[in-house]
Amino acid sequence: MDNPADRRTPTRLRSKPTWLITHLATHAGRLLGEAFDAGEWRRYHYALLAALEEFGPASQAELGRRCRIDRSYVVEAVTELAEQKLVVRAHDPADRRRNIITITDAGIDRLHRLGATLDGVQDALLAPLSQHERAQLTDLLSRVLDHHLTSRRDGASSGPGPTAG
């Protein structure tokens, strides 16, 4: 059987961060999907619960912006979380057209369980790295992402999209 680890990747590709990030992101997504699917959880659930715990109650639109999730997915995920009593959705007294979402105690408990699952995924993904190297990688990736998010807000182009090598 053909094992991807047995194939040699051209040096031209392995020397390009875009290629490495793209392929590692695909692998990371697969690991995360498998871990969350086992518990019948969705990635959006963790992101929304984390934002609510850290920043407090928020509108669905604000949650979408904070988590970088499309509004239609936020509505669907909030509905699922509300059905499980992990969040409460209530009309904003200042604007009845807007919903305010609040995390419940059960939501905080679920967030911690999802966090433990996510920690396991991080360990599997970053197995060859020491704790120090993991912290360095996280710092470097955060700096690059922050730069591009800031550039976008300032109207500058962030270059080719995620499909670039």
Secondary structure, 3 states (H helix, E strand, C coil): CCCHHHCCCCHHHHCCHHHHHHHHHHHHHHHHHHHHHHCCCCHHHHHHHHHHHHHCCEEHHHHHHHHCCCHHHHHHHHHHHHHCCCEEEEEECCEEEEEEEEECHHHHHHHHHHHHHHHHHHHHHCCCCCHHHHHHHHHHHHHHHHHHHHHHHCCCCCCCCCCCC
